[in-house]
Every structure is written in C-alpha cells, then in structure tokens.
C-alpha cells in the first residue's frame, strides 16, 4: 500500500488560496446585504395615536381601583370561558 501526496493533485488549492476565496465571498455577501432595503412599516390606528387619555388614567391610578380590576377580571373570565366551552358565565 502506498500513500500518494495530495499536493500533486490539480484540483487541490493551497490553503492561502482557499482563505482568499472565503474572504472575497464574505466581502461580496456584505456588499449584497448592505444593498437590501427595509420594507417593514408600522401603522397605528387613530385610537392608538390618541393615547393621552389612557396615560392620564394610568397616572391618576384609575386602573388600580378594586372595582375596575374586578370588572376587567370578569370580562377576561367570560371571554376565556366562552372560548373553551362555547358558553358564557
């Protein structure tokens, strides 16, 4: 059994050539990535744009009252229960 050197193969490139090819490839990918334009947008409803009354209620602790919390909890429970069983509480 004999072992032949791979250096004699015409398809085998030196390590330096492989590194150079990889660096060129990375440079091309960076240029392509920088040419990509963003198409994501954010659109807000008119209700969402007028948030100042909600912020005023938060700052004045309106939502921390027990009756408000109880009402919100009941609405959530009714919605969740109706989704599970198809009926309301």
N, C-alpha and C positions, 0 to 999 in steps of 0.2 A: 504494500500500500504506500502510495506516495502522496505527499502534500504539495500542491501547487500554490504558488504565490498569487494573491488576488491583484497585485499591482500590475500584472501583465494583461489583465482583462481590459478591453477598450471601453466598457460601459461604466467602470468604476472611476469616479472622480475623486480627486484629493479632498481631504477634509476642508481645506480652505475654500475651495470652490463651492462646496455644499453650504458652508456658513454664509458665503457671499450671496448665494441664491436665496437663502432664507431671509436675509436682511433686505434684499431687493423686494421679495414678496411682501414682507411686513410693511415696507415703505409704500408699496402700491396699495395695500389694504388701508393704510392710514389716509392716503390721499382720497380713496374712494369713500371712506367713512366721513371725511370732512365735507364732501360734496353732497351728502344726504341732507335734505331739507325736512324739518319737522312739520307734520301735518296735524298734530293733535291740537284741539281747541277746547276751550272751556266756555260753556254758555250757561248763564244763570237766568232763572225766571225773574219776573218783576217782583214776585213775593220775596225771593231770596235777596234781591238787591235792596229791598226796604227792610233791613234787619234792625234798624234803630229802636222800634218799639219793643222788640223782643229783648234786645240788650238792656233797655231801660227796666223791663220787668225782672231780668236776671239780677241787675244791680240793686234793685229795691227788694230782693228776696221774695217776690210774689210766688215763685215756684217752690219755695221751701215751706209753704204753709201745709199743715196736715190735710186739709180738705182738698187742696189741689193735688197733692200726692196720691190721696185715696182715689180721686176721680181718674187720674191717669192710670193707676193700677187696675181699676175696674175695666177701663176701656181696653187695656192690653190683655187682661184676662179673657174678656169676651172675644176679642179677635183671635187669640191663640186657641181658645176652646172651640170656637166655630170652625177653625181650620182643621182641628183634629177630628171632631165628631160631626161636623156639618150642622150643629145646632148652637144656639146662643144660651148664655147663662141667664 
